[in-house]
Amino acid sequence: MKYIRRAIEDIVEKSSKTFKTVLITGARQTGKSTLIRHKYSDIKEVTFDDPFAEEQAKNNAEMFMSLNEPPVFFDEIQYVPDLFRHIKQSCDLHDEKGLYFLSGSQPFKLMEMASDSLAGRVSIS
């Protein structure tokens, strides 16, 4: 399938050089995950659509984070809201930008949680 370039790609790239965490929100099936996979194909991806990954992150967040060191892409982050605390702790330990790429489809709830994790936010409509 041919990749469709998104208008926000330049904003995402600039945000990844400015912020430690980049959160992309928007409606389901609008290309949030596809954009990150396309632009950052060399980083690890963990999707919380996978019940096993969700369970690991919820039940032992410290271990989960140690197994998924940055840079990393967490897809459907709204399923594990407590992980934002651990993302913030990790960001506090690193000076680099573009450590975490997050996507989710519940923008208001996610924005509230993301504000503490030093996230730059980009929205796809």
PERA-V886385 format. One record per residue. SS is DSSP state (h for helix, s for strand, l for the rest). OMEGA is omega in whole degrees, 0 to 359 (999 if undefined). Layout:
# PERA-V886385
ss	omega
SS	OMEGA
SS	OMEGA
This chain:
# PERA-V886385
ss	omega
l	182
l	179
l	177
l	181
l	179
l	182
l	184
l	183
h	180
h	179
h	178
h	180
h	178
h	179
h	181
h	178
h	182
h	185
l	177
l	181
s	177
s	179
s	176
s	180
s	177
s	180
l	179
l	175
l	178
l	175
l	180
h	182
h	180
h	179
h	182
h	179
h	181
h	184
h	187
l	184
l	183
l	180
l	181
s	176
s	173
s	178
s	179
l	164
l	177
l	182
h	179
h	179
h	178
h	180
h	179
h	182
h	181
h	188
h	179
l	186
h	180
h	178
h	180
h	181
h	180
h	178
h	183
l	182
l	181
l	0
l	183
s	178
s	176
s	182
s	181
l	184
h	181
h	179
h	181
h	185
l	179
l	180
h	180
h	178
h	182
h	175
h	178
h	179
h	179
h	179
h	179
h	182
h	185
l	176
l	184
l	175
l	177
l	181
l	184
s	172
s	184
s	173
s	179
s	185
l	175
l	192
h	184
h	178
h	181
h	182
h	178
h	181
h	185
h	184
h	179
h	183
h	177
l	185
s	165
s	187
s	176
s	182
s	175
s	177
l	999
